[in-house]
Amino acid sequence: MRTPSLIGVALVAAVLMIATAPDAAAKSKTHKDPVRGFSLRIEDSFEQVPPKPGSDNAHIAAEFKDGSPKWGRFSGDQPTFRVIWTITPKGDAPPAEERELPPWAKDLDEETQAQIRAMMSGTKESLEGDVNRLMQINARLFGEYVPVQDRWAAQKKTKKLKTGSGHEVKVLEINYHKKRPKGTNATWWLWLAQTEWETETEKIELGFYGYVDVKFAKKMRKQFESSVKSFKLREVDEDLGEEEPKAVLPRDPPEVREKLSKFVKEKIIKGWKFKRTPNYLVVYDEDVDKKIIKRVTTEIEALRKQVYEVMFPADRPFFDVSFVRVCETRKQYMAYGAPGGSAGYWSPYHEELVLYQDKNDKKDAIRVLYHEAFHQYIYYSVGEISPHSWFNEGHGDFFSGHVYKGGKFKRDVFGWRTETARSGKKRWEDGILRQAGKTKATEPGETTDAPENDRLTLREWLTWRQPQYYGNNDFGIPGGVNYALGWSFIYFLRTTRNEEYQKILPKYFNTLKSFVTQDREAREKALEEGGLGGDDGEPGGEPGTPGEPGEPGGEPGGEPGGPGGDGDKPAPDPDAPRSSETTDEITKDEWHGESLKDATRGIDLEQLEKDWLDHSW
């Protein structure tokens, strides 16, 4: 069985390369956008990338990638062509809203956080903004970063084209093979074109850009120019959705109906279909095996009702239809923006779970579903915050081992992780030493020189955040090994007969949940009283911002009577810390650490470590 190194990752950094000569002759096809009202022709081997849920990429009118073998792609991305459509209302339009990082992004590195802030700065991104970010992220491939505005100004003679609608388009090339920067290893070529026009109520900017390896620049230049010349405005199709009513159910609150209707109208492209279940909208390529789609739609609901909601009850009913996307092939999955080495991922930012049909072993897609659906559920059930990675990823793999038979789920061992877990635990028993020159963290923001022969302990491993868990740690443990260790630790705690150990996982979850609940209630109270939801550094929020979460998707909760309860608030957990012990005294950054302390209070962690390492399945 294929064993991916990681099953799920929250965020993606795309890479791109190409290698051999493409075919000389190429057929083209017409792409029509019924929402904005335009059409253009694109080479037949380019496939449209489906738009993602959410509004961060609303400026992307169309994106196409070509994963065909003729390019001899050797890693990362595929030849890409994008159409950018930016609308700016005339008059006193407000500037793009500046938003705080969501909790799930706060443990990521500074560069990735900067990219997220850029994505969250507004939905009306310009062509130049989109291209600038692309060049900044891939500076090693494009060469030293120079903003597009400066490149336009430095161009001695601007090349111009005309579209089929008569719009004059100016063109700029970066790293064309005859003008590659000297003394650099720049290997990518970028082509972009821009025009604009105005109506009585708005200004419209139309942009195109594409990129490929410089050795194919001459070929691609002709293709891109041909596509731009074929661009024509057409009538907007006001009647877009015979299928639209199927996306909503009578019980859906107005905001959910609006969200789903907009998604189906604007983002279900040709070749893709969808099925609605009570809690999910499953979007899939029409060539995916229908048996897989039936299993996905049936088992994700059963898993949520029988397992997730029983083991991890929300503090109050919440309802917001979750998106699940099933790609036909791994190539299509990677073109959509998946992380390298993954078999599926859940993106809180896009509110979407993505996986693909593995034709070599179709059961793998279902195991990936069980894992990623847990991340999706726990994020909303806790309150749009993710637990420690050992808890989050370990449970994801724990559920991947479950078996669905006769309409019921039964726990089983997850075969993907067993061998790696055995070898990882053996290495741990032998002593995994901190790498030379590394420092040992004591409290947040403090470090001390690590003693010689400083070995990894369970006490320290349990504190690791996502970057450390994914491999950026002082002990040289790669992400795949941590996944296996996390699975084995959760499996041990879920099957142990030790009554004290049995309390660790529910106590961790309930404590973390209590912090979120108290924070939300404090913000709601502050809003009712006309406040802002907290002072700087307090859990209520940042100065000058209302008490709404910064993450996409807004407030958890939903309508009374939705899934998870009948609207009555469940009784408080007697073991959960009271308000004076939690959010009155600590900040959000400390929630995870305090939850871990509460869960392991009174536990001999050295003995727990030994018992876990001695355990077999």
Secondary structure, DSSP 8 states (H G I E B T S, - for coil): ----SBS--S-----B---S---S---EEEEEETTTTEEEEEETT-EE----SSSTTTTEEEEEE---GGG---SBB--EEEEEEEEEESSS----------GGGTTS-HHHHHHHHHHHT-S---HHHHHHHHHHHTHHHH-S---HHHHHHH-SS-EEEE-TT--EEEEEEES-TTS--TTS---EEEEEEEEEEE-SSEEEEEEEEEEEEGGGHHHHHHHHHHHHHT-EE----S---SSGGGG--TT--HHHHHHHHHHHHHH--TTEEEEE-SSEEEEEETTS-HHHHHHHHHHHHHHIIIIIHHHS--SS-----EEEEEESSHHHHHHTT--TTBSEEEETTTTEEEEE--SS-THHHHHHHHHHHHHHHHHHHHTS----HHHHHHHHHHHHT-EEETTEEE----TTTHHHHHHHHHHHHH--B--TT-EEE-STT-EEE--TT-B--HHHHTT--HHHHTT-STT---HHHHHHHHHHHHHHHHH---HHHHTHHHHHHHHHHHHHHHHHHHHHHHHHTT--S--TTSTT--TTS-SS-SSTT--S---TTSTT-SS------TTS--GGGTTTT--GGGHHHHHHHHHHTT--HHHHHHHHHH---
